[in-house]
């Protein structure tokens, strides 16, 4: 069994060596470390290579989501049976990797998340603690998977899960992978993990409001990608229903007075709402057709990515 530990990194020269050295070499029959150097301007790449890692050097900073996707595809190309993602800042404890991958080895899960809130947190600023809790609640509600920490960067994937996931957003991957997993029938569980104090400031969450904006956008767009008909039916049906309510009042008055002319504004509003509601529902049907085509393309990608199937 081959384990690939992937580490997205951007300007982490101070911590990358320690993270690599703490990865237990006996966590699997074969363990390889893959560092995705996301356009670092310091010596992250050189130091990671000296520590024994394989390094992908990206020419510019393309974002955590893109770096994660690059690492996942490369790890699959390395014939990984299990892939562990861990941050380069040293806040997660690499020595806990065996505990993280154990449910995958037993076949009890497809994705395992290291939960900081079920484990131990040495330090986390209050605003980030609140933000993580809120984003976890939103992600859990949208995905239908009850989680305590959906924002964790310490997670393990079976090969099957890695092949099925197709992340598309640049900023981050944490919410998107969970929502995708739920819609692809992959089992996601959590295990407690240790979260240590960070040396320096976060590269990803320098602005909590920007992060919240980006994260909510990703959650909504990912859900829409997988449930377009449901979303458009709800919205279109609501608009159509409003039109029907206004229209019923016009009809009621018409049957009482035999006149429509005094109610022209309401009549026009009724027509507009019904037409717009119907169009939104039609957009939902069109989006559902596109979604079916996307699923067919993902199945083709699944077979192309897994060379051991072909």
C-alpha positions in Angstrom: 0.0 0.0 0.0 1.4 3.3 -1.1 0.8 6.6 0.8 1.4 10.0 -0.7 1.4 12.9 1.8 0.8 16.1 -0.2 1.7 19.5 1.3 0.5 22.7 -0.5 3.0 25.4 0.4 3.4 29.1 -0.2 6.4 30.8 1.5 6.7 28.3 4.3 10.5 28.0 4.4 10.6 28.2 8.2 8.3 25.2 8.8 8.3 22.9 5.8 11.4 20.9 6.9 9.9 20.1 10.3 6.6 19.0 8.8 8.3 16.7 6.3 10.5 15.2 9.0 7.6 14.5 11.3 5.8 12.4 8.7 6.1 8.8 10.0 7.9 6.6 7.5 6.1 3.5 8.8 2.6 4.8 8.2 2.3 2.6 5.2 4.4 0.1 3.2 5.7 2.9 1.1 5.5 6.6 2.0 6.3 9.5 -0.4 6.0 13.2 0.3 4.8 15.6 -2.3 5.2 19.4 -1.9 3.2 21.7 -4.1 5.2 24.9 -4.1 2.5 27.5 -4.9 4.7 30.2 -6.4 6.7 30.8 -3.3 9.2 33.7 -3.3 11.3 32.3 -0.5 13.4 29.0 -0.4 10.4 26.7 0.3 11.2 24.6 -2.8 14.9 24.1 -2.2 14.4 23.3 1.5 11.6 20.8 0.7 13.9 19.0 -1.8 16.7 18.9 0.7 14.3 17.3 3.2 13.6 14.5 0.8 10.3 15.6 -0.7 9.3 15.5 -4.3 8.4 19.1 -5.3 6.1 20.6 -7.9 7.2 24.1 -8.6 4.4 26.3 -9.8 5.7 29.5 -11.5 3.1 31.8 -9.8 0.7 31.7 -6.9 -2.4 30.1 -8.3 -4.4 29.6 -5.1 -4.9 26.8 -2.6 -7.7 25.3 -4.6 -5.6 25.0 -7.7 -2.6 23.8 -5.8 -4.7 21.1 -4.1 -6.0 19.9 -7.5 -2.5 19.8 -8.9 -1.3 17.8 -5.9 -4.2 15.3 -6.1 -3.7 14.6 -9.8 0.1 14.2 -9.3 -0.4 11.9 -6.3 -2.7 9.7 -8.4 -0.1 9.7 -11.2 2.3 8.4 -8.5 0.0 5.4 -8.0 -1.0 6.4 -4.5 -3.5 4.1 -2.8 -4.1 6.7 -0.1 -3.5 10.5 -0.2 -3.1 12.6 2.9 -3.3 16.4 2.6 -1.6 18.4 5.4 -0.8 22.1 5.7 2.8 23.3 5.5 2.7 25.6 8.6 3.1 22.9 11.2 -0.2 23.4 13.0 -1.3 19.9 12.3 0.7 17.0 13.7 2.0 14.7 11.0 2.6 12.0 13.5 -1.2 11.6 13.6 -1.3 10.4 10.0 -1.7 6.7 10.9 -4.8 7.5 13.0 -6.2 9.5 10.0 -5.7 6.8 7.5 -6.9 3.9 9.7 -10.6 4.1 8.7 -9.6 4.1 5.0 -7.5 0.9 5.5 -10.5 -0.8 7.1 -12.9 0.3 4.3 -15.0 2.3 6.7 -14.7 5.6 4.9 -13.7 7.2 1.7 -12.6 10.5 3.2 -11.3 11.2 6.7 -11.2 14.7 8.2 -9.0 15.6 11.1 -11.3 17.5 13.4 -9.7 20.2 15.6 -12.9 20.8 17.6 -13.2 17.1 18.5 -9.5 17.0 19.3 -7.3 19.6 21.0 -6.6 23.2 20.0 -3.5 24.9 21.4 -4.5 28.3 20.1 -7.0 29.7 17.6 -8.1 33.3 17.5 -11.7 33.9 18.6 -12.8 35.3 15.2 -11.4 32.3 13.4 -13.0 29.9 15.8 -16.4 31.6 15.2 -15.8 31.7 11.5 -14.9 28.0 11.4 -17.9 27.0 13.4 -20.2 29.1 11.1 -18.7 27.7 7.9 -18.9 24.2 9.2 -22.6 24.6 10.0 -23.3 25.9 6.5 -21.3 23.2 4.8 -22.9 20.5 7.0 -26.4 21.8 6.1 -25.7 22.0 2.4 -23.9 18.6 2.2 -26.2 16.8 4.6 -23.2 15.4 6.4 -23.0 16.2 10.2 -19.5 17.6 10.8 -17.7 19.4 13.6 -14.9 20.8 11.5 -15.4 21.1 7.7 -12.6 23.7 7.3 -9.8 21.4 8.4 -6.8 21.1 6.1 -5.8 17.7 7.6 -7.6 15.1 5.6 -7.1 11.7 4.0 -8.6 10.3 0.7 -8.8 6.8 -0.6 -7.7 6.4 -4.2 -11.4 6.0 -5.3 -12.4 9.3 -3.6 -9.4 11.1 -5.1 -10.4 9.9 -8.6 -14.1 10.9 -8.1 -13.3 14.5 -6.9 -13.0 17.2 -9.5 -12.4 20.5 -7.7 -12.8 23.7 -9.9 -12.4 26.7 -7.6 -9.1 28.5 -7.1 -9.4 30.0 -3.6 -9.8 26.8 -1.4 -11.0 23.2 -1.6 -12.3 22.5 1.9 -16.0 23.1 1.3 -16.2 22.0 -2.3 -14.7 18.5 -1.6 -17.2 17.8 1.1 -20.2 18.8 -0.9 -18.9 16.9 -3.9 -18.3 13.8 -1.8 -21.9 13.9 -0.5 -23.3 14.1 -4.0 -21.1 11.3 -5.2 -22.0 8.9 -2.4 -18.6 9.0 -0.7 -18.5 8.3 3.0 -16.9 11.1 5.0 -16.0 10.7 8.7 -14.0 12.6 11.3 -11.3 11.7 13.7 -10.0 14.0 16.5 -6.7 15.7 15.8 -4.2 18.1 17.4 -4.0 21.7 16.3 -0.9 23.6 17.3 -0.1 27.3 17.6 1.0 28.8 14.3 4.3 30.7 13.9 3.3 33.8 12.0 0.2 34.8 10.1 -2.1 32.6 8.0 -1.4 32.8 4.2 -5.0 31.9 3.3 -7.1 33.7 5.9 -5.4 37.1 6.1 -8.9 38.7 6.0 -11.7 36.8 7.7 -14.4 38.7 5.8 -12.8 38.0 2.4 -12.5 34.3 3.3 -16.2 34.2 4.4 -17.3 35.8 1.1 -15.2 33.4 -1.0 -16.2 30.4 1.1 -20.0 31.1 0.9 -19.6 31.7 -2.9 -17.9 28.3 -3.3 -20.6 26.6 -1.2 -23.5 28.0 -3.2 -21.9 27.5 -6.6 -20.9 23.9 -5.7 -24.4 23.1 -4.5 -25.9 24.7 -7.7 -23.5 22.6 -9.9 -24.9 19.4 -8.3 -28.5 20.3 -7.7 -29.5 22.8 -10.4 -33.0 21.5 -11.0 -33.9 21.6 -7.3 -32.6 25.2 -6.9 -34.3 26.5 -10.0 -37.6 24.7 -9.2 -37.7 26.2 -5.8 -37.0 29.7 -7.0 -39.1 29.5 -10.1 -41.9 27.8 -8.2 -41.9 30.5 -5.6 -42.1 33.3 -8.2 -44.8 31.4 -10.1 -46.8 31.0 -6.9 -46.6 34.7 -6.2 -47.9 35.4 -9.6 -50.8 32.9 -9.0 -51.7 34.7 -5.8 -51.9 38.1 -7.4 -53.7 36.6 -10.3 -56.3 35.0 -8.1 -57.2 38.4 -6.6 -57.6 39.9 -10.1 -59.9 37.0 -11.1 -61.9 37.3 -7.9 -62.5 41.0 -8.6 -63.3 40.3 -12.2 -66.0 37.8 -11.4 -67.5 40.2 -8.9 -67.4 43.3 -11.0 -66.9 42.1 -14.6 -64.0 44.6 -14.9 -60.3 44.3 -15.3 -59.4 47.9 -16.1 -59.1 49.2 -12.5 -56.6 46.4 -11.8 -54.2 46.8 -14.7 -51.0 47.1 -12.5 -51.8 43.9 -10.6 -52.7 42.2 -13.8 -49.4 43.2 -15.4 -47.5 42.1 -12.2 -49.3 38.7 -12.3 -48.3 38.2 -16.0 -44.7 39.1 -15.3 -44.3 36.9 -12.3 -45.9 33.9 -14.0 -43.7 34.3 -17.1 -40.5 34.8 -15.1 -41.3 31.9 -12.8 -41.9 29.6 -15.8 -38.7 30.8 -17.5 -36.7 30.0 -14.3 -38.2 26.5 -14.2 -37.2 26.0 -17.8 -33.7 27.2 -17.0 -33.6 24.6 -14.3 -34.5 21.8 -16.8 -31.8 23.1 -19.1 -29.3 23.2 -16.2 -30.3 19.6 -15.3 -29.4 18.5 -18.8 -26.1 20.2 -18.6 -25.5 18.6 -15.2 -26.2 15.1 -16.7 -23.6 15.8 -19.4 -21.1 17.0 -16.7 -21.6 13.7 -14.8 -20.9 11.7 -18.0 -17.7 13.8 -18.6 -16.6 13.1 -15.0 -17.1 9.4 -15.5 -14.8 9.6 -18.6 -12.3 11.6 -16.5 -12.4 9.0 -13.8 -11.5 6.3 -16.2 -8.7 8.4 -17.8 -7.2 9.4 -14.5 -7.1 5.8 -13.2 -4.6 4.2 -15.5 -5.0 1.0 -13.6 -8.5 0.6 -14.9 -7.7 1.0 -18.6 
